[in-house]
Amino acid sequence: PISKDEVSKSFGDFTDDIEKQKAAEVEKLTGELNNLLKQNKYNYADPEIIKIADEILKTDPKNEDAYFYKIGAYYQTGDMEGVAKTTDELIRNNPDDTTGYSIRSSLRKDEGDLFGAIEDLEKVIELDPDETYYQDMKRELEKESNDDVQTKLDDYVTKSMPEPSKFVDDSKPTEAGRGITLTKWISRT
C-alpha cells in the first residue's frame, strides 16, 4: 500500500503544477492588458480590456490588478453601474483589502450617499489604521454630512410651514385680549 506521505507528495506536486500554470496564464494575460493599454495610450475605454480582465479573474478571482483595469474601463466609458458592480465584486473577493472600500466610498460620495461613504471609510481605517489620508477624508465627510443633514432639516421646516391665507396684522393686540403682539412676543424670546 501507498503511504499518506507519498500520496500527499504526489498530489502536492500536481497541485503545485496547476498553480504554476495559473500564474503563467495570469502573467500572460496581464502582459496583454499592459500592451493594449500602451497601444491605447492608457485609454481604458476599450471593451477588450474588460474581456481580458474577466479572463484573468476566471483564473485568479482575487487579482486586484484585473479589477482595477476593469473598473477603469467601465469608468472611462461612463458605465457607473459596471464600476459599482465590479467594485462590489472586488470587495466580496478581497474583504480584507482597502482598495475596494476606498473606491466604493468615492462612488457613494459622488452619488450623495455621504453616510455610506463614511461607512466604507470606517472599514478602510479598520483595515489600515495607520493610513491618515482616509481618517482625514472621513472627518471631512462627517462635517459635510452634518452640514447636509442640517440643510435638509432647514429645507423641510421651511417647506412644511404653511403659508398664511390672509394678511395678519401682528401689531394689534391678540383676540385673547392679553395686550401682547406677536412682534413683542418674538422680541422677548
N, C-alpha and C positions, 0 to 999 in steps of 0.2 A: 504493500500500500504506500501511497504518497503522503508525506507528512504535511502538516499545516504550513510550515515554513516554506516548503518547496512550492506549494500552491500559491501562497502569498507572493513569493518571489516571482513566480511565473506571471501571475496576473498583475502584479505591481509593475513589471517591465512592460506589459501590454498597455496598462493604463498610462504609464509614462510616455509611451509611443503616441497614444491618442492625444495627450496633452501637447506634445511637441508638434503634432500635425495641426492641431487647432491654433497654436501660437503662430505657426508658419503661415497659416491661412489668414489670420488676423493681420499679421505683418504685411503680407502681400496686398490685402485689401486696403490697409491704411496707406501703403505706398501709392496705390491707385488713387485714393482720395487726395492725397497731397499733390500728386501730379495734376489731377483735374483742377484743383484749386489754383495751382500755379498757372495753368493754361487759361483759366478764367480770371486771372489777376485778382484772386481771393474774393471773387464774387460768388457767394454761396447759392445764388438763385439759379441752380441747375438741378433738375429732377434726378439726374444721375447720382448726385451727392446723397440724396435720401436713399436711393436704391442700394448704393454701396454700403452706406451706414447700416441699413437694415440687414445686409448680408453679414456684416461684422457682428451685429447684435444677435443674429441667429447662432453664431459660433460662440460668442462671448457676451452674454446678456448684461454683464456689468461694465462693459467697456465705456468709460466716461467720454473718451475722445469721440467715439461714434455718436453718442448722444449730443455732444457739443456740436459736431458737424451737422447733425440732423436738425437741431434746434436753430442753428444759424441759417440753414437753408429755408426752413419754414419762416423764420423771422424776415429774411430778405425778400421772400415772395409775398409777405403780408399775411400769411396764414397763421394768425394768432391762436386759432383753435389747435392747429398742429403743434405750435410751440407749447401750449398748455398741456396737451396730451402727452407729448414726448417728455416734458419736464416731470409730469406725474409718474411716468414710466421710469424715468431716471431715479426718482425718489424711492419708488417701490423696489427697484433692484439694487439700490445703494442707499439704504436708510441711514447709514452712519457717516455719510459724506455730506459736506456743507454745500456743494455746488448746486444741487437741485433745489434746495431750500432757498438759497440766495437768489436764484433765477426766478423761482415762483414768487418770492417776496416782491421782486421788481414788477412782475406781471400783475400781481394783486394791487400794488400801489397804483400802477397805471390805470387799472380798472376802477379805482376809487375804493377798493376794499382795504382800508387802512388797518383795520383790526386783523384781517387775515395776513397782511404783510408783516405786521408786528409779531404775530404768532410764528410765522416762518423764521423771522429773525431771532426769536427766542430759541428756536431749535438750533439755528446756526451757532448761537452763543453757547448753548448747552453742549454742542459737539466740539466747539473750539473756543473755550472761554478766554484764551489769551488774545484773540483777534479783536482789537479795539475798534476797527473800522465799522464792524457790524453793531457794536454796542453804541457807537455814536449815531449810526443810522437809525437804530431803534429809538433812541432818545428823540431824534428829530421827528420821526413818525408819530411817536406818542404825543409830542407837542402839537403836531399838525392834526392828529385825530381829536385831541381835546378841543382845539380851535374849531374843527369841523363839527363836532357834536354841539358846541355852544352856538355856532352859526345856524345849524339846523333847528335847534331849540328856539332860538330867537325868531327864525322864519316861521316856525309852527305857531308860536304865540302871536306873532303879528298877523298871520293869515287867519287864525282862529278867532280873533277879536271881531265881534260883529260891528258892522258899520251902523252908525246911528241913523234911524229912519227919518228923523227930523232934527232941525237945529235945536240944541239945548243951550239955553242961556244960563250959564252957571254963576252969573254974578248976582242973581236974586236968591233970597232965602229958599230953603227947601220947603216942600209941601208939608213936611212934618212940623214946620214952624220952629225949628230949633235955632234959626237965625244964622246957620253956618253955610257958607257956599262951598262948592266943590273946590274952587280955587284956593280958598282959605284952608280947607281941609288938607289939600295936597301940600301947601306950603308949610303946614305944621309937621308933616311926616318927614 
